[in-house]
């Protein structure tokens, strides 16, 4: 079985949208989504600097827009099996919800914009941040976090936990890190996926009352626990509460394994999730969609894995430079 992966914040890079604007109808879609979110997504995805697009209020709708642009083109070129699961990391879960038909593309991009704005506002209330903790004994790491009042925000698997909380506590963690660990501060505005984001959750709950979620048309995994969610209203509720809950990407990968997934296709801006899959789901084939030229490789991946299409597989290595939040 093949699965679609949708990345989250931290996967962005300057100019990432540029090659995709050559697709038929792409510029019109981006213009329409720009109107919805009140941002010039075309400029932000082509000529804006790295500093500009790391702004939470900008990054989230931009990442979702790019992923959905690629997903729409992929759907035009081929029919993925209806039992192919889709899963997103953090804000990428909005992309996944749209691919599964729970939300429209316009609703997903609009939700991402409100999410980014409200999370940025919550970050401004007090000085918080995030750090990646690599390696070490999980019990030792969790004990230190509890002692410092820090929260596990992302369980990314492959020996990586992203933690979040007040900046002074994060500084203490870096200075007195648990045995056999590395601690890497992340360039984000605040403590995502923790109770510090409660104001954003309240705002998203109000916003979600304007939306009518449809039933998923394909298996849709949830960051909350990695389980398949088969009810659209429940998924919408989880999208709201996700901003204060840890991302259980480790559980999502465990579910992909239980569903007998043997190949993944990561939507752009792609690379980081495929790297985690390679390290946690050994033997799983991965395809990283960097440019539109990579879309034609999906048929080859399916043929290689399942004998169902024409083409050739992609064995390119994943970009492990990013950490998703």
Secondary structure in CASP SS format (residue, H / E / C, confidence):
PFRMAT SS
TARGET T0000
AUTHOR 0000-0000-0000
METHOD secondary structure of the structure
MODEL  1
X C 1.00
X E 1.00
X E 1.00
X E 1.00
X E 1.00
X E 1.00
X C 1.00
X C 1.00
X C 1.00
X C 1.00
X C 1.00
X C 1.00
X C 1.00
X C 1.00
X C 1.00
X C 1.00
X C 1.00
X H 1.00
X H 1.00
X H 1.00
X H 1.00
X H 1.00
X C 1.00
X C 1.00
X C 1.00
X H 1.00
X H 1.00
X H 1.00
X H 1.00
X H 1.00
X H 1.00
X H 1.00
X H 1.00
X H 1.00
X H 1.00
X H 1.00
X H 1.00
X C 1.00
X C 1.00
X C 1.00
X H 1.00
X H 1.00
X H 1.00
X H 1.00
X H 1.00
X H 1.00
X C 1.00
X C 1.00
X C 1.00
X H 1.00
X H 1.00
X H 1.00
X H 1.00
X C 1.00
X C 1.00
X H 1.00
X H 1.00
X H 1.00
X H 1.00
X H 1.00
X H 1.00
X H 1.00
X H 1.00
X H 1.00
X H 1.00
X H 1.00
X H 1.00
X H 1.00
X H 1.00
X H 1.00
X H 1.00
X H 1.00
X H 1.00
X H 1.00
X H 1.00
X H 1.00
X H 1.00
X C 1.00
X C 1.00
X C 1.00
X C 1.00
X C 1.00
X C 1.00
X C 1.00
X C 1.00
X E 1.00
X E 1.00
X E 1.00
X C 1.00
X C 1.00
X C 1.00
X H 1.00
X H 1.00
X H 1.00
X H 1.00
X H 1.00
X H 1.00
X H 1.00
X H 1.00
X C 1.00
X C 1.00
X C 1.00
X C 1.00
X C 1.00
X H 1.00
X H 1.00
X H 1.00
X H 1.00
X H 1.00
X H 1.00
X H 1.00
X H 1.00
X H 1.00
X H 1.00
X H 1.00
X H 1.00
X H 1.00
X H 1.00
X H 1.00
X H 1.00
X H 1.00
X H 1.00
X H 1.00
X C 1.00
X C 1.00
X C 1.00
X C 1.00
X E 1.00
X E 1.00
X E 1.00
X E 1.00
X E 1.00
X E 1.00
X E 1.00
X E 1.00
X C 1.00
X C 1.00
X H 1.00
X H 1.00
X H 1.00
X H 1.00
X H 1.00
X H 1.00
X H 1.00
X H 1.00
X H 1.00
X H 1.00
X H 1.00
X C 1.00
X C 1.00
X E 1.00
X E 1.00
X E 1.00
X E 1.00
X E 1.00
X E 1.00
X E 1.00
X C 1.00
X C 1.00
X E 1.00
X E 1.00
X E 1.00
X E 1.00
X E 1.00
X E 1.00
X E 1.00
X H 1.00
X H 1.00
X H 1.00
X H 1.00
X H 1.00
X H 1.00
X H 1.00
X H 1.00
X H 1.00
X C 1.00
X C 1.00
X C 1.00
X C 1.00
X C 1.00
X E 1.00
X E 1.00
X E 1.00
X E 1.00
X E 1.00
X C 1.00
X C 1.00
X C 1.00
X C 1.00
X C 1.00
X C 1.00
X C 1.00
X C 1.00
X C 1.00
X H 1.00
X H 1.00
X H 1.00
X H 1.00
X H 1.00
X H 1.00
X H 1.00
X H 1.00
X H 1.00
X H 1.00
X H 1.00
X H 1.00
X H 1.00
X H 1.00
X C 1.00
X C 1.00
X C 1.00
X C 1.00
X C 1.00
X C 1.00
X C 1.00
X C 1.00
X C 1.00
X C 1.00
X C 1.00
X E 1.00
X E 1.00
X C 1.00
X C 1.00
X C 1.00
X C 1.00
X C 1.00
X C 1.00
X E 1.00
X C 1.00
X C 1.00
X C 1.00
X H 1.00
X H 1.00
X H 1.00
X H 1.00
X H 1.00
X H 1.00
X H 1.00
X H 1.00
X H 1.00
X H 1.00
X H 1.00
X H 1.00
X H 1.00
X C 1.00
X C 1.00
X E 1.00
X C 1.00
X H 1.00
X H 1.00
X H 1.00
X H 1.00
X H 1.00
X H 1.00
X H 1.00
X H 1.00
X H 1.00
X H 1.00
X C 1.00
X C 1.00
X C 1.00
X C 1.00
X E 1.00
X E 1.00
X E 1.00
X E 1.00
X C 1.00
X C 1.00
X C 1.00
X C 1.00
X C 1.00
X H 1.00
X H 1.00
X H 1.00
X H 1.00
X H 1.00
X H 1.00
X H 1.00
X H 1.00
X H 1.00
X C 1.00
X C 1.00
X C 1.00
X C 1.00
X E 1.00
X E 1.00
X E 1.00
X E 1.00
X C 1.00
X C 1.00
X C 1.00
X H 1.00
X H 1.00
X H 1.00
X H 1.00
X H 1.00
X H 1.00
X H 1.00
X H 1.00
X H 1.00
X H 1.00
X H 1.00
X H 1.00
X H 1.00
X H 1.00
X H 1.00
X C 1.00
X C 1.00
X C 1.00
X C 1.00
X C 1.00
X C 1.00
X C 1.00
X C 1.00
X C 1.00
X C 1.00
X C 1.00
X C 1.00
X C 1.00
X C 1.00
X C 1.00
X C 1.00
X C 1.00
X C 1.00
X C 1.00
END
